[in-house]
Each structure stands twice: as structure tokens, then as C-alpha cells.
């Protein structure tokens, strides 16, 4: 009889945990990443797969933020250094590609619906985030901010986060013109 009660308790606890996990997953809106020393929020609906760092082939005569081409799941994807692309002062991200690659480096693909075979090279994944974790900052435009920068937020620790609009990025003429 005690075993039946233990089994029922276990089933109740599992059902509660599954319900909580579904609710938590439904409220997550962003993938939090770090690139070039800055924190970014990538909308989950605009992002695709996350890949470990892959060997890539450099492409000559391209802009510094266009790192090369990688074969991921049988398709060729352009690898874009998010840290350099989003650099506010236009300065390079510091160091060559191979010097900056770590075990935490990842490639985040843009959603297939955006029609661009590109992945963003990020320095570190920081997990999933939802809007309740942030406070919106003032809406004054940042000087020289790219058009694909969306809203800015602060978290409970006072750190700044920049939301990215990958749909706007995929249509940005600067992003699409990789020739140096």
C-alpha cells in the first residue's frame, strides 16, 4: 500500500514539473548571447539552430566581420562575427579569428524563413531569457546604432542588453554586401 502512495506522489510531482517546464518554455522569448564583450538578446522566433564551432574556409576580399564559410548539416553558411558587425565604434573585435575561438564559441543560424544562409558567431551562450527578467531602458536612439538594433534592456544586476532584430538584419544592405 505504501508503494502505491509513493508512486502516486511521484506521478503528481512529475506532472507538476512538466507543467512548470511547459510554462517556462512558453514564456522564453530570447536567446541570450555574448559577443565582442556585449550582451545581446536574439528573438527565438527569428533564430535557428545552434552549432558548435566548425572549421571554416576564409573568403578573401570580404569585410572584416565576414569570417568565412562553414559547412553545417550539409549546407554552406556564411559565418558573421556578431561582435565585429555590431561594434559601436567600428573597431575590429580584437585578435584574429583563431585567437578568439574558445570552447564556448558557437554559431547561431538565422531562421530559414529569413532567406539568408548565415550564422552569427558568438563568444558565449548565456541561456534563455523572458521579458519578466528585464526592465526597458529609455527609448532614445543610440548614436550610430545599426537599424537592426531593437530595444535595450537592463537586468536585475544592472547589466545592459541589446535586443537584435534578425529580420531587419537579413534585409540590411550593409549585411548583404560582404565585398570589401
N, C-alpha and C positions, 0 to 999 in steps of 0.2 A: 504494500500500500504506500509506503514511504517513497518507493521508487517512482510510482505513478505521479505523486505530488511533485517530486523533483523534476520529472520530465515535463509536467505542465508548467512549472515555474521557468524552466529553461525555454520552453516554447514562447511563453509570454515575454521574457526578456529579449529573445531573438526577434520577435515581432516588433517590439518597441524600438530596438536598434535599427531594424530595416526601415521602419517608418521615419526615424530620425535621419538616416542616411539619405533616403529619397528626398526629404525636405531640404536637407543641406545641399545636395547636388542641384536641386531645382533653383536655389537662390544664388548659387555661384554664378557670377556674371563675367569675371575676368580671370585671365591667367596672368599672374604677377611675375615679372621678369626683371633682371638687372642687366644693363648693357652700357658699357662705357662709363661706369660709375653713377648712372642714373637709374631710377626705378620707373618702370612702365607697366601699364595695365592694358592687356590685349583682350579685346572682347572675344569670348568663347565662340560666338556665332560667326565671327569673321576669321577665326584661325582654324588650322587643320591639324595635321599630325605633328608630334614632337619626335625628333630624331636625335640620336647620339651623334657626336661629331663624326663626319665621314671624310675620307680622303677626297680632296677636290683637285680639279685641274684649273690652274690660273688662266685667266683670259687676258691677253695683252691689250694695251691701249684702251683700257676702261677706267672709269672713275675710281678713286681710292676706296670707296665704300663697297664696290662690287668686287668681291673677293675671288670669285671663280664659279665653276660649275661642278655640281656633285650629282652622282647617280644614286637616287633614292627610290627604292621599290621599283626599279626598272625604268624610271623616268628621269630625264635631265632637269635639274632645277638650278636656277641662278642663286648663288649664295651672297646675301647682302649683309654687311656688317651694320647692325642697327645702331651701335654706339657711334660709328663714324657718320652714318647717314643722318642721325638726329643731333649731331654735335651742334650745340647752340652757337659756338664761336667759329665753326667751320674748321677747327683744328683737327688733325688726324687723331684717331683714337689712341695712339701711343704704342709703338712697337710693331714689328711685323706680325702677320697673321700667326705664324707658327710659334712665336714667342708668347702670344696671348692665349693660345688654346690651352685649356685646362681640362681636368676630368669632369668639371661641371658645365663645360661649354655644350650648348645644344643648338639645334636648328629647328625653328618653328615655321611650319609651312602656312602660307596664306590659304584660305578656304578655296576649294576648287571652283566654286561659283563666281569667284572674283576674276577668273580667267587669266591668272598670271602664274606661271611655273616658277615660283620664287620661294626661298626660305629665308627667314631672318636669323642671323647668327646672334645668339645672346650669350652673355657670360655665365648667367646662372638663373635657374628656375627658382621661384620663391613660393610656388603653390597657387591655390585657387583663392580668390577673394570675392566678397559680395559687397554691395553698396552700403550695408549697415556698418561696415568696418571703417568707413571713411567720412570725412567732413569735406564738403565742397569748398574750394578756395574762391576768392573773388574772380569774377569773370572778365577782368581787364585783359586785353590781348597781350601776349608776350612779345617783346621786341624780336623781330626776325624769326618768329616761330613758324615752322612749316605748316602748310594748310591742313595736313593730316594729323596735327596735334589737336586733340579734342579738349575735354575738361581737365582741370587739375584738382587734385585732392590732397588732403593730409590724413595720416592715420593717427591712431591713439598715441603713438610715440612722437608725433610732430614731424614725421618724415614726409617729404613731398613725393607725390606720384603723378605721372603724366599718363592720361588715357590716350591711346592711339586709335585712329580711325583707319583700319586697313583697307576699307573700301575706297576712301579718299586717296590713300597711298597708292593703290593699284591703278588709279586713274591720273596720278600726278605726272606731269610731263618730265620733271627732273628725274623721277624714279624710273620712268620708262626709257629715258635716253642715257644709256650706260657708257656710250663712247666718250673718251676723254677729250 
